[in-house]
Amino acid sequence: MICDTNNVPKGADQIIIGNNKSEKSLGLIFYLLTRGYMKAKEMDTSKIPDLEWWTGELQEARVFKKKIVPVKYGT
């Protein structure tokens, strides 16, 4: 169970402390869990997508590139 400071983890066997309301935070937690699991099983970790994929930063970069419009001052 991923718990924030305002959660009550009653009945949970194991707790991962982290922000469970942020997409970037959840992406980071899932990335670290996946990477740790694959290393423990001695699997090839190069097949894991980059951290930016998990946190959605690649999509944000694409959105920002599309929204930026050059502004010319003074003609």
ABEGO torsion letter per residue (X at the ends): XBBBAABBABGBABBBBEBAABAAAAAAAAAAAAAAAAAAAGBBAAABBBAAAAAGAAAAAAAAAAABBBBBBEX
